[in-house]
Every structure is written in C-alpha cells, then in structure tokens.
Amino acid sequence: MKANIKLDLFDLTPLRVQALLRNVAEKLDGNANFPSPPTSAADLAAKAATLEAAILEAINGSQAARAARDARVMEVRGILRSVADYVRMVAQGDAAKLTTSGFELAKRPEPVGVPGTARDMQARMTNSKGALELRWRTVHGARGYQVWMTASDPNVEANWEAIGYTTKASHLVTDLESYKAYWFCVSAIGAAGEGLQCDPAMGRAA
C-alpha cells in the first residue's frame, strides 16, 4: 500500500499551522526530492514569519488583529494544501520521500481480522404479541450479525438455529409462542469471517 501524508489543517490551531508551515519550509529548502514546489522554501519561511507575527499581535489584541490572524491562517492553509498536492504527486506514495517533506505521514489502515464477540445481549418484550426485540453492543469490524435462536437447552450447540441476518445491533423476532422461554445470541460477521456466538439471553414474548 502506498504511503500518504496527513493534512488535517482545520483541526490545527493557528500556532500549529504556523509550526507546520515553518517545518515544511525548512525541510523543502534544498530538498532534491522536491526541487520545484509551487511556493518556494524561502517564500514559505516568509509566510511563516508573517503568520507568527499576526498570531502574537492577536494575543490580547483587538478584534481587527484577530481577524487579520484568521485571514493569514486561511491563506496559509491554502498554500499548505497546494504544496501537499505537489508533494503527493512527486512522491507517488514513496514513504522515504514523503518523510523528507516536513509533512506528517498518515497512518496506514490496519486490516481488521475476524470480528470479536458481541456483548450485553438482551431480549426485550414488546407491545406486540409473540414478538421480542433483541439488542446488543456493536462489534468493531462487523459488517453484520447472524441471529441465532433455540427453544431448547442453550448449552447444546446443535439446538441453535440461524433465524436472521442484520446489519444493525438489533433485531425483531416475531411469531413466537406467548410466554414460552426462548434463547437468543448473535455472531458478528466481517470481511475476514464470522466471530464466536455471544453469551445467550433468554426472553419471553407477550
């Protein structure tokens, strides 16, 4: 998988935007990997100095000073996006090159294995005759859930029957005998396969 750089500019404070700009300016100065950025290293450094001055002026300053700082931040964000696009285009996913750009590398997504086991399984009585609402906690990496039921001993694996599939952490079971004990559980299903069945919950429908 190709590497990439992280650019969450709107999550950064003005000081952190300024620090990023200064770091990129220093790293790109004379960098053979990125010989012709859309804004030169010298101009980036000058913009960083101007933004730093605007930030200092806005501390305990007037509303106009804060507005001027915000305008500088918006300008710098645009410059950083342009430079980042250039860096990505030149590096073509080469992590070794990207690390010399001054931008932080984005975390690579890790593959999710077989989903874990659902927890807090509940079988709730509803206002409808013969119906129970099942609920459980969502499982990381699950694309859906296989719903299982038995009206016999829940400790016997052969007694369980698959009665439905849902992409939600809930499921409505209907056509049950009133006040008869039923046991329910779910198994989470993800890209890598099906997880273990959760601890069962017993319910009785009205």
Secondary structure, DSSP 8 states (H G I E B T S, - for coil): ----B---GGGS-HHHHHHHHHHHHHHHTT-TTSS--SS-HHHHHHHHHHHHHHHHHHTT--HHHHHHHHHHHHHHHHHHHHHHHHHHHHHTT-HHHHTTSSS-B--------S-------EEEE-SSTT-EEEE----TT-SEEEEEEESS-TT-GGG-EEEEEESSSEEEE-S--BT-EEEEEEEEEETTEEEEE---EEEEB-
